[in-house]
Amino acid sequence: MTLSNPKIRAALFSVVTASFLCAVKLATGLFTGSLAVLSSGIDSLLDIFMSGINFMAIRRAEEPPDKQHPFGHGKFETLATLAQALFISLSGLWVLYESGRRLLQGMELRELEGGMAVLLLGTVVSWLISRYLKKVAKKTESAALHADSIHFSMDVYTNAALLIGLAVISRFGITWLDPVLSMLVGLYILYEAFFLLRHGIRDILDEQLPENLREQITQLIEDSGECFVGYHNLRTRRAGSQKIMDLHLVVCRKLSLEDAHHIADALEKRIESAIKGADVTIHLEPCMIQPCPGPGQCPLPDHCKNSALSKCWQDKEQKTYF
């Protein structure tokens, strides 16, 4: 995979941006002694970790199926999400611990103006990168990029809140507000870890696709105009950006294998062209209605009762038809 792939390009851009913000915030936080700025820097460090994992996972997930992975590599994104959730949880706990320690022991703050400038810069940059990632995630339907965009979006609100807090500290000298705001950042990090963990477990356990997407699949099948009697046992799941689904399609038992395969193939292509990332498998079943209802009561669409099937109904003396 190359940088011509929009998912890989966005993931790499996310790593570079997070690295820049992290370096600036950590340096400023250590210089000013502000735990609020330092915790924001830790959050940017998480951004680097998350974006780096996303970059590697997306590169792997975009590779075509091979002998060891015949269903593709989509779940590499899922594994990356679970790894991120664990690391983020540990970092969030550290921020809470350090905030509590400084709240009890106290900490002298200095050069708050520098911290405020860095947080303002972080707010603007995070807003820009979140919009970019969200746009690419929507276009490519990448769960990993969507999670990354949410992280940067929340950074916007977090940095803005810390910026307001430092302004209050600078104006009124309420130093205990710094560790309190950092605690809120730590709680947010834990919340985000829970969100990512839930998302990863959903894919690992093969939870079905959202209801609106299943309804779209159903509509595509029913409005296809293909000559089948019915369908059942529609199953769906997700693997990274892939949407994997299979179903049983009931066709007239007098159709040739070639004709039946043509119907299934046309339906698979219809769904895969309408739903990005869809991977459809159709199992064919013969219609087992006994006796055959004939052309008058056959559940096939009217336009399907053509010469290809009329031969099956020509013998008026056979009341069972088939």
PyMOL commands that set and color helices and strands:
alter all, ss='L'
color gray80, all
select helices_A, chain A and resi 6-32+35-61+75-105+112-140+143-172+177-204+211-222+257-274+294-297+302-304+307-313
alter helices_A, ss='H'
color red, helices_A
select strands_A, chain A and resi 230-239+242-251+278-286
alter strands_A, ss='S'
color yellow, strands_A
deselect
rebuild
show_as cartoon
